[in-house]
């Protein structure tokens, strides 16, 4: 049996947020490994959050106008999502470092 994390709830929420920010481009294992968790723990956290967020009838945005403006909007969205993921990961790693620094003292 492993030892408990010093920041279990915050850590789990941050790991799930990072997994969601990846938008399906990264596996449970890859995201969990970045933050020192197990893939199965991440799966469990995601499953629990999905159950608590269950909202029927949610759908994605409709199709916009065709052509260059639509392509540019899609590219802009992709870049904003990548930046958001980077900022989220940076914040998570900072909080984790602070948490573990408190543990070491």
C-alpha positions as MATLAB code, in Angstrom:
seq = 'XXXXXXXXXXXXXXXXXXXXXXXXXXXXXXXXXXXXXXXXXXXXXXXXXXXXXXXXXXXXXXXXXXXXXXXXXXXXXXXXXXXXXXXXXXXXXXXXXXXXXXXXX';
ca = [
       0.000    0.000    0.000;
       1.421    3.413   -0.997;
       1.565    6.504    1.110;
      -1.045    9.213    0.760;
      -0.249   12.320   -1.226;
       0.242   15.457    0.883;
      -2.276   17.314   -1.346;
      -4.608   14.542   -2.572;
      -7.772   16.465   -3.435;
      -6.061   19.446   -5.069;
      -3.682   17.145   -6.907;
      -6.506   14.992   -8.293;
      -8.491   17.991   -9.520;
      -5.417   19.492  -11.170;
      -4.546   16.217  -12.869;
      -8.093   15.857  -14.229;
      -8.030   19.465  -15.451;
      -4.763   18.842  -17.281;
      -6.137   15.646  -18.835;
      -9.240   17.501  -20.046;
      -7.159   20.399  -21.377;
      -5.269   17.936  -23.579;
      -8.534   17.360  -25.466;
      -7.947   13.665  -26.109;
      -4.450   14.142  -27.547;
      -2.776   12.530  -24.510;
      -3.367    9.238  -22.741;
      -4.221    8.752  -19.085;
      -0.749    7.293  -18.572;
       1.069   10.229  -20.169;
      -0.783   12.886  -18.164;
      -0.559   10.940  -14.906;
       3.165   10.317  -15.356;
       3.804   14.059  -15.802;
       2.351   14.714  -12.356;
       3.466   11.623  -10.452;
       0.078    9.883  -10.335;
      -1.015    6.520  -11.690;
      -3.129    6.115  -14.810;
      -5.751    4.193  -12.837;
      -6.035    6.990  -10.273;
      -6.542    9.490  -13.081;
      -9.211    7.272  -14.682;
     -11.025    7.090  -11.349;
     -10.844   10.860  -10.819;
     -12.115   11.536  -14.355;
     -14.941    9.008  -13.916;
     -16.004   10.609  -10.613;
     -15.946   14.081  -12.115;
     -17.953   12.899  -15.132;
     -20.588   11.440  -12.830;
     -20.817   14.641  -10.805;
     -20.984   16.835  -13.934;
     -23.458   14.692  -15.890;
     -25.592   17.155  -17.813;
     -27.819   15.705  -20.521;
     -28.279   17.612  -23.764;
     -24.850   19.253  -24.023;
     -23.640   19.647  -27.582;
     -20.720   21.271  -29.333;
     -20.882   24.510  -31.266;
     -22.518   24.520  -34.673;
     -20.685   24.643  -37.978;
     -19.567   28.180  -38.909;
     -19.263   29.719  -42.362;
     -17.080   27.767  -44.787;
     -13.796   29.000  -46.171;
     -10.830   30.937  -44.882;
     -12.528   32.695  -41.929;
     -13.687   29.322  -40.573;
     -10.189   27.866  -40.945;
      -8.680   30.857  -39.146;
     -11.214   30.600  -36.321;
     -10.377   26.909  -35.919;
      -6.651   27.680  -35.850;
      -7.203   30.442  -33.300;
      -9.190   28.062  -31.101;
      -6.464   25.433  -31.350;
      -3.774   27.932  -30.357;
      -5.809   29.313  -27.457;
      -6.415   25.774  -26.210;
      -2.701   24.959  -26.419;
      -1.837   28.120  -24.494;
      -4.497   27.347  -21.875;
      -3.074   23.823  -21.450;
       0.444   25.215  -21.066;
      -0.667   27.768  -18.456;
      -2.681   25.128  -16.595;
       0.258   22.722  -16.509;
       2.578   25.486  -15.328;
       0.198   26.425  -12.500;
      -0.267   22.805  -11.468;
       3.470   22.197  -11.354;
       4.007   25.365   -9.304;
       1.352   24.320   -6.759;
       2.763   20.795   -6.613;
       6.279   22.137   -6.048;
       5.036   24.389   -3.248;
       3.145   21.524   -1.666;
       6.114   19.180   -1.747;
       8.438   21.944   -0.507;
       6.209   22.287    2.579;
       6.444   18.526    3.094;
      10.251   18.556    2.930;
      10.633   21.306    5.548;
];
